[in-house]
Amino acid sequence: MLALVSAVSVFFSEQDINNKAAKEIINVVIIFFIFHPFIYFLSLIFIQSNNFYNMKKVKNYNDIKNYI
């Protein structure tokens, strides 16, 4: 995916583009790839906190064993 993005950006940088839409699309894609790990880690943290919340609702040990 990153190779595809770099190929597209190289292709557009070799063209003489005055097209603002194409530049905006490239910028959005590059920004997405920069922030993608942060989004991934935030979603992991959210999933973990949700799991802990569900574990608090569990009362006895057998339910915890079944949950795991």
C-alpha positions as CSV (number, residue, x, y, z in Angstrom):
1,M,0.0,0.0,0.0
2,L,2.8,2.4,0.9
3,A,4.5,1.5,-2.4
4,L,1.3,2.3,-4.3
5,V,1.1,5.7,-2.5
6,S,4.7,6.5,-3.3
7,A,4.3,5.5,-6.9
8,V,1.2,7.7,-7.3
9,S,2.9,10.6,-5.6
10,V,6.0,10.2,-7.9
11,F,3.7,10.0,-10.9
12,F,1.9,13.2,-9.9
13,S,5.1,15.0,-9.0
14,E,6.5,14.3,-12.5
15,Q,3.4,15.7,-14.1
16,D,3.0,19.4,-14.2
17,I,-0.2,19.6,-12.2
18,N,-2.2,22.7,-11.5
19,N,-5.0,20.4,-10.4
20,K,-5.7,21.3,-6.8
21,A,-8.0,18.3,-6.2
22,A,-5.2,15.8,-7.1
23,K,-2.8,17.7,-4.7
24,E,-5.4,17.6,-2.0
25,I,-5.9,13.8,-2.5
26,I,-2.2,13.2,-2.3
27,N,-1.9,15.3,0.9
28,V,-4.8,13.5,2.5
29,V,-3.3,10.0,1.7
30,I,0.1,11.0,3.0
31,I,-1.4,12.5,6.2
32,F,-3.4,9.2,6.6
33,F,-0.3,7.1,6.4
34,I,1.5,9.4,8.9
35,F,-1.3,9.1,11.5
36,H,-2.3,5.5,10.8
37,P,-0.2,4.0,13.7
38,F,-1.7,6.5,16.2
39,I,-5.2,5.6,15.1
40,Y,-4.3,1.9,15.4
41,F,-2.9,2.3,18.9
42,L,-5.9,4.4,20.0
43,S,-8.3,1.7,18.9
44,L,-6.2,-0.9,20.7
45,I,-6.4,1.1,23.9
46,F,-10.1,1.5,23.5
47,I,-10.6,-2.2,22.9
48,Q,-8.5,-3.1,26.0
49,S,-10.4,-0.6,28.2
50,N,-13.7,-2.1,27.0
51,N,-12.5,-5.6,27.8
52,F,-11.5,-4.5,31.3
53,Y,-15.0,-3.0,31.7
54,N,-16.6,-6.2,30.7
55,M,-14.3,-8.2,33.1
56,K,-15.5,-6.0,36.0
57,K,-19.1,-7.1,35.3
58,V,-18.0,-10.8,35.6
59,K,-18.5,-12.1,39.1
60,N,-17.1,-15.6,39.6
61,Y,-14.0,-17.4,38.4
62,N,-15.7,-19.8,35.9
63,D,-17.2,-16.9,34.0
64,I,-13.7,-15.4,33.7
65,K,-12.3,-18.7,32.5
66,N,-15.0,-18.9,29.9
67,Y,-14.4,-15.3,28.9
68,I,-10.7,-15.9,28.3
